[in-house]
């Protein structure tokens, strides 16, 4: 079964995997450019690594990043030298199309870019890969021209972040937001929904959900609140609720943070506000629940709320912030208050991120 992207040495990747056939055809090598096979073999000799997603068939996705400081030659101009992160290879197997693995891969490479000091990140894409171009443009990449090899040059710059849309601004949050909140997710669903929000000294639970839920950055949270407590554009902390026994205060913790991208009240006080087909169409493959489970909830819940989230970042193993710390520092629910009703100030939100060992100045920006 497929898992998640891992960093793997070229020398340990099978160049004969059928996955690489299209890359060999697209880049056979010319007098002015190195062919894919020769490039791959040189990378293997140099000990280079790539982000690889594999399953029982073989390679399912392959992403290669390179930090550089050089000019970019276009057909009609030259882009000046500056620090850039180049996405030198980005390819998804046909069997993973429409399973949102491309969305997840873009998230990974933008997180990598965020941690560098590079001003720009860019990718080269042929016109025929129109779906891939659309994906990059959705995340704020802009076409700057065509290179000498006939590929589109798509660039995202730290100096031109578009905060009007949470996908366009990913992975940066605009400072000055009104408040932040919490999303509470049980451990058995959390660990496959948020694949990179790892835990230390805790067995990771794996529930049976669609792979597209863990692959993608966009997630759907289904709740039973009488009214929606979140608004579009609101940052939220993802709280992993421990359900396996004693020790909840120390084992339940904040692992990650998201931006709310949509909110829907599907049912209120046993009154349906949309049909099940409308609900199913909106949720798509972003929920941990299958169609039968969603239909059961739609029928049995008195209230049903839908919150769509964009997975903006994670703390990582050893950095998660437990309930005890949140409570002792005044960031948790008061008596008789449910945690999803908590409103954190921007400074409180930043303080939790700092406790999670996040470089806040490189995440929440003006």
C-alpha positions in Angstrom: 0.0 0.0 0.0 1.1 3.6 -0.7 2.1 5.7 2.3 3.6 9.2 1.9 6.4 11.0 0.2 9.9 10.0 1.5 13.3 11.3 0.7 15.2 8.7 -1.3 18.6 8.5 -2.9 18.6 8.3 -6.7 20.9 5.3 -6.4 18.1 3.4 -4.6 15.4 4.3 -7.2 14.8 1.9 -10.2 15.4 3.9 -13.4 13.8 1.0 -15.3 10.4 1.5 -13.6 7.8 2.2 -16.3 7.0 5.4 -14.5 10.1 7.1 -16.0 9.3 6.3 -19.6 7.5 9.6 -20.3 10.4 11.5 -18.8 12.9 9.7 -21.0 10.7 10.5 -24.0 10.2 14.2 -23.0 14.0 14.7 -22.4 16.0 12.5 -24.8 18.9 14.9 -24.7 20.1 17.5 -27.3 23.3 19.3 -28.1 22.3 22.0 -25.6 20.7 19.9 -22.9 21.3 16.7 -20.9 19.0 13.8 -21.5 16.9 12.4 -18.6 18.8 9.1 -18.3 22.2 10.7 -18.2 21.0 13.3 -15.7 19.5 10.6 -13.5 22.7 8.6 -13.6 24.8 11.6 -12.7 22.5 12.4 -9.8 22.9 8.8 -8.6 26.7 9.1 -8.7 26.5 12.4 -6.8 24.4 10.9 -4.0 21.5 13.2 -4.8 18.0 12.6 -3.3 14.4 13.0 -4.5 10.9 13.0 -2.9 9.4 9.7 -3.9 5.9 8.3 -3.4 5.7 4.5 -4.0 3.2 1.7 -3.8 3.2 -2.1 -4.6 3.4 -1.3 -8.3 6.4 0.9 -8.1 7.0 4.7 -8.3 3.8 6.7 -8.1 5.3 10.2 -7.9 8.7 11.8 -8.3 9.8 15.3 -7.3 13.3 16.8 -7.4 14.3 20.1 -5.9 17.5 22.2 -6.4 18.6 25.4 -4.8 20.4 27.7 -7.2 21.4 31.3 -7.8 21.6 31.9 -11.5 19.8 33.7 -14.3 16.9 32.1 -16.2 17.1 32.4 -20.0 13.8 32.9 -21.7 13.0 33.2 -25.4 12.4 36.9 -25.2 14.4 38.0 -22.1 16.6 36.9 -19.2 15.4 36.8 -15.6 18.1 38.2 -13.4 20.2 36.2 -10.9 18.6 35.6 -7.5 18.2 32.8 -5.0 15.6 30.3 -6.2 14.4 26.9 -5.5 14.0 25.0 -8.8 11.5 22.2 -9.1 13.6 20.3 -11.7 11.3 17.3 -11.9 7.6 16.9 -11.0 5.8 13.9 -12.3 2.7 11.9 -11.1 1.8 8.5 -12.3 -1.4 8.2 -14.3 -2.9 5.8 -11.6 -2.7 8.6 -9.1 -4.5 11.2 -11.2 -7.6 12.6 -9.4 -6.4 11.3 -6.1 -4.9 14.8 -5.1 -1.3 13.5 -4.8 -0.2 16.4 -7.0 -1.8 18.8 -4.5 0.1 17.2 -1.7 3.4 17.2 -3.6 3.0 21.0 -4.3 2.5 21.4 -0.5 5.7 19.6 0.3 7.8 21.5 -2.1 6.3 24.9 -0.9 7.1 23.9 2.7 10.6 23.2 1.6 10.8 26.6 -0.1 9.4 28.3 2.9 12.3 27.0 5.0 15.0 28.2 2.6 16.0 31.8 2.1 15.3 31.6 -1.6 13.2 34.5 -2.8 11.5 32.5 -5.6 10.5 29.0 -6.4 9.9 27.9 -10.0 9.1 25.0 -12.3 9.3 24.4 -16.0 6.3 22.7 -17.7 5.4 21.9 -21.3 2.0 23.2 -22.6 0.7 19.6 -22.9 0.7 19.3 -19.1 -2.2 21.8 -18.8 -3.7 20.2 -15.7 -0.3 20.5 -13.9 0.0 24.1 -15.0 -3.5 24.8 -13.5 -2.4 23.2 -10.2 0.6 25.4 -9.9 -1.3 28.5 -10.9 -3.9 27.7 -8.2 -1.0 27.9 -5.6 0.1 31.3 -6.8 2.7 30.4 -9.5 2.7 32.9 -12.4 3.8 32.4 -16.0 6.9 34.5 -16.7 7.7 33.2 -20.2 9.0 30.3 -22.2 12.6 28.9 -21.9 14.9 27.9 -24.7 13.6 24.3 -24.4 10.0 25.4 -25.2 8.8 25.0 -21.6 6.6 27.5 -19.6 8.4 29.1 -16.7 6.1 29.4 -13.7 7.4 31.3 -10.7 6.1 32.1 -7.1 7.8 34.9 -5.3 7.9 35.8 -1.6 7.6 39.5 -2.6 4.3 39.0 -4.4 2.1 36.8 -2.1 -1.6 37.1 -3.0 -3.5 36.9 0.3 -6.9 37.1 -1.3 -7.0 33.3 -1.6 -5.7 30.7 0.9 -4.3 28.5 -1.9 -2.6 31.4 -3.6 -0.9 32.5 -0.4 0.1 29.0 0.8 2.2 28.4 3.0 2.1 32.0 4.4 -0.5 33.4 6.7 -1.2 37.1 6.6 -0.7 38.8 10.0 -3.5 40.8 11.5 -6.3 38.2 11.4 -9.2 38.6 13.9 -8.9 35.4 15.8 -7.9 31.7 15.5 -9.7 28.6 16.7 -9.5 24.8 17.2 -10.6 21.8 15.1 -10.9 18.7 17.2 -10.2 15.4 15.4 -10.1 11.9 17.0 -6.7 10.2 16.8 -7.9 7.3 14.6 -8.9 9.8 11.8 -6.2 12.4 12.5 -3.3 10.1 11.7 -4.3 9.5 8.1 -5.8 12.9 7.4 -2.7 14.7 8.4 0.1 12.4 7.1 3.0 14.7 8.1 1.9 15.6 11.6 3.9 12.9 13.3 3.9 12.0 16.9 6.7 11.0 19.3 6.4 8.0 21.7 2.8 7.4 20.5 1.7 4.6 18.3 0.2 6.0 15.1 -3.3 4.7 14.4 -4.3 4.0 10.8 -7.9 4.0 10.0 -9.2 2.8 6.7 -9.9 5.9 4.6 -9.5 6.9 1.0 -5.9 7.5 0.1 -6.9 10.8 -1.5 -7.7 12.1 2.0 -4.2 11.8 3.2 -2.6 12.7 -0.2 -4.2 16.1 -0.6 -3.8 19.3 1.3 -7.5 20.1 1.4 -9.5 18.3 4.1 -13.2 18.2 5.1 -14.2 18.2 8.8 -17.7 17.0 9.6 -19.2 18.2 12.9 -22.5 18.3 14.8 -22.5 21.9 16.0 -25.8 23.7 16.1 -24.1 26.6 14.4 -20.8 27.1 12.6 -18.0 28.6 14.9 -15.5 29.2 12.1 -15.3 31.6 9.2 -13.5 31.5 5.8 -9.8 32.6 6.1 -9.6 31.8 9.8 -6.4 30.0 11.0 -7.2 26.9 13.1 -5.1 24.6 15.3 -5.6 20.9 14.7 -6.1 19.2 18.0 -5.6 15.4 18.0 -7.9 14.0 20.6 -6.5 10.9 22.3 -9.2 8.2 22.7 -7.3 5.1 23.7 -7.4 5.3 27.5 -6.0 7.3 30.3 -3.6 10.2 29.9 -5.8 12.4 27.7 -4.3 15.6 29.2 -0.8 14.7 28.1 -1.5 12.6 25.0 -4.1 14.9 23.3 -2.2 17.6 21.5 -2.1 20.2 18.8 -0.1 18.8 15.9 -0.7 21.1 12.9 -2.5 24.3 11.7 -4.8 25.0 8.8 -6.8 27.8 7.2 -10.6 27.5 6.8 -11.5 27.6 3.1 -15.2 27.0 3.3 -18.0 26.5 5.9 -21.5 25.0 5.3 -24.4 24.3 7.7 -25.8 21.2 6.0 -28.5 20.5 8.7 -29.8 22.5 11.6 -32.2 21.3 14.3 -33.2 18.3 12.1 -33.9 20.6 9.2 -32.1 19.8 5.9 -30.4 22.8 4.3 -29.1 20.9 1.3 -29.8 17.5 -0.4 -27.5 14.6 0.2 -26.3 14.7 -3.4 -25.3 18.4 -3.0 -23.5 17.5 0.2 -21.7 14.6 -1.4 -20.7 16.7 -4.4 -19.2 19.3 -2.2 -17.2 16.9 0.0 -15.9 14.8 -2.9 -12.9 12.8 -1.8 -11.7 15.1 1.0 -13.5 13.4 3.9 -12.4 10.4 6.1 -16.0 9.1 5.8 -17.2 7.0 2.9 -20.6 7.6 1.2 -22.5 5.2 3.5 -21.1 6.8 6.6 -21.9 10.3 5.4 -25.4 9.2 4.5 -25.9 7.8 8.0 -24.6 11.0 9.6 -26.8 13.1 7.3 -29.8 11.1 8.4 -29.1 10.7 12.1 -27.4 13.9 13.1 -29.6 16.7 14.5 -27.1 19.2 13.2 -24.4 18.8 10.6 -21.6 21.2 9.8 -19.0 21.0 7.1 -15.6 22.9 7.5 -13.2 22.7 4.6 -9.5 23.1 5.6 -6.2 23.7 3.9 -3.3 21.9 5.6 -0.9 24.8 6.1 1.8 23.3 8.4 2.7 20.8 11.1 4.9 20.7 14.2 6.5 17.3 13.8 7.4 14.5 16.2 8.6 15.8 19.5 7.2 19.3 19.0 3.4 18.8 19.4 1.7 20.9 22.1 -0.4 18.9 24.6 -3.6 19.9 26.4 -1.8 20.3 29.7 0.4 23.1 28.3 -2.6 24.8 26.5 -4.7 24.7 29.7 -1.9 25.9 32.0 -1.1 28.8 29.7 -4.8 30.0 29.3 -5.2 28.8 25.7 -7.7 26.1 26.3 -11.5 26.0 27.0 -12.9 27.5 30.1 -15.3 25.5 32.3 -18.6 24.6 30.4 -17.0 25.8 27.1 -16.4 23.5 24.2 -12.9 23.8 22.7 -14.2 24.7 19.2 -15.8 27.8 20.8 -12.4 29.1 21.9 -11.2 32.3 20.2 -7.5 32.8 20.3 -5.9 36.2 19.6 -3.3 36.4 16.8 -0.6 36.6 19.5 -1.9 33.5 21.3 -2.0 31.6 18.0 1.6 32.6 17.3 2.6 31.6 20.8 1.3 28.1 20.3 3.2 27.9 17.0 6.3 29.0 18.8 5.8 26.2 21.4 5.6 23.8 18.4 9.0 25.0 17.3 7.7 26.9 14.3 9.6 29.9 13.0 6.6 32.2 13.2 8.2 35.1 11.4 8.5 32.8 8.4 4.9 31.7 8.5 2.8 34.7 9.7 3.9 37.6 7.6 2.7 41.1 6.6 
